[in-house]
Amino acid sequence: MAPFSLLPSLIRRRPGRVELSVSAATRALYVGLGIALVVTLVRDPAGSPFAIMFAIVIAIAALSEDRWIFDGEAEEVRRRTGVLFLSKSWAMDLDMVSSIELDPEFSGAEGGDPYAKVSAGAAKDRCALRLALGDGRTLVLCSAKRKRLPELRERAVAIAETIGKPLVEA
């Protein structure tokens, strides 16, 4: 895996459980850009209130959580998002999951997928990692430029092995 990848990190907490979580590189990018913005704003006397506001926003972004937890022992997939004690989570039984899909030619999320609400514009030259549900729906775990396909494949294999579901390359 690339050491400074902005793709979600694959974390193995214990046997039978893997997580996809915000990468350290992404958090470092938030903090670095935030510090640059705050330093720029502090230099302007009228910018001090904005500097304080942006410092708070960047601290919240750096502390935020966006995590998919695949727990083969508990037989569940859990999504956790939010900031510290304000985080929210939901879970589904593994029985609802039919497979893990690796899509090398991702064209966008389906209408009912929460990912469709946050992705900007049409996907071009992208690949994606998805959770295929038994009812035919899919949930996008993450997408990236097609050159990141091998890294997404590593994550897909680890998830599929952990939860005992097939890996399907669309």
N, C-alpha and C positions, 0 to 999 in steps of 0.2 A: 504494500500500500504506500502511496505517496505520503511523505511526512507532513506536507503543508496543504493537504487536500481540503477543499471546502465541502466535500461530500460528507454526509453523516458518518460519524465514527462507528465502527463495529466494536462493541464492548462485550467481553465474556466475563460476567460476574461470577459464575459458577457453572459446573457441568449442567447441561439441560436448560440453560438460559443465555440468550444473547439480546443485546439492545442496539438499536440504531439511535444515536444521539448527536446533538449539535457538536461539530468538531472543535477541537482546541484552536485550529486555525481560524475558524469563523469567529469564535469569541475574541481572539487576538485582533482580528480585523475590526470588529466592533470597537474594541478598546482603543486601538491605534487611531482609527478615524475620529473617534470621539475626543481623544486627547488633542489631536491636531485642530479640530473644530473649536474646542474650548480655549486652547492657547491663542488661536486667531481672534476669538471673540473677546478675550480678556484684554488684549492690546488696545482695543477701542473702548474708551470710557462708557459709551452708551451701550456697549455690548455685554457688560457684566451680568445683567439679569438673564440675558439669553444664554450666556456661558453657564450659569448655574442651572438653568432649565435643561440645557443639553447634557450637562454632566449627569444630572439625575436620570435622564432618558437613556443615556449610554450605559450607566450602571445597571439600570433595569434590564436593558437588552443583554448585557453580559451575564446577568444572573438568571436569564430566562431558561426555560426548560422546554424542549420539544423532543420527545422520546417515544419510540416504539419498543415495547418489551415483548419478546417472544419466549414464553416459558413453557417448555415441554413437560415439565414435572407437574405444574399447576394446570396444564392443559388449557392455556388461555393466551390471547394476544391482548396487550394493553397499550393504550395510547395515553400519554401524559403530556400536557402542555400548560404553560403558565409561568408564574414567577413565585419562587419560594413557597410560602404557605398558601398562596392564592392559586396554586396549581390545581387543575382539574384533570380527571382521568375517566376513561371508560374502558370496558373490556368486553371481549367476545370469546366464547368457547371455541376451541380448535375444531370442533365438529362443524362449525360454520365456514371454515376455511377449506377450499378444495385444493388449492395449489399456490405456489409462489411463481409469479410470471416475470420473466426478463424480456422486455420489449426493446429490441435494437432499433426500431423505427417508430418511436413514440410520436403520436400526432396530437395528443391532448387527453385530458381526463374526461370521463363521462360526466354528464350533467349532475348526477346525484352525488358525485365524489366531492368531498370538501376541498380537495386539491384544485378542482376546476374553478373555485371561487378566488383563489389566490394567485394562480398562474397568469402571467401577463401575455396576451397575444397568442398567436398560433405557434406551436412548437416546431422548430426547424432544426434539423441535424441533431436530434435529441434521442436519448434512450431512457428507459424508465424501469423501475423495480415496483411491481404491484402485488397486492394481495388479492387473489381471486376467491370470491365467495361462492358457496354452493348454489345460491340463487341466480348466478350469472353476473352479478355486479362485481366491480373491481374497485380497490382503493389504492391510489398511488402512494407509495412509501417515499419515493424520491425520484427525481429525474435529473439528468446531467447531459452535457455534450456527449456525442457518440464516441469520442476518443476515450471517455471514462468507462466504457462498457466492460473492460476487464475488471475494474475495481468494483463495479456494480455486481458482476458475476460472482466475485468472491463473497460479497455480502449475501447474495441470493443463495449460494450454496450453503453457507453457514446457517442461515435462517431455516432453509428447507431441512437440513440435517437435524437441527435442534428440535423442530416441531414435528418432524416425521411426515412432511407433506412433499409431494413431487415438485420438482423444479421444471417449469415449462418455459422454453424459449420460443416466444411467438415469432 
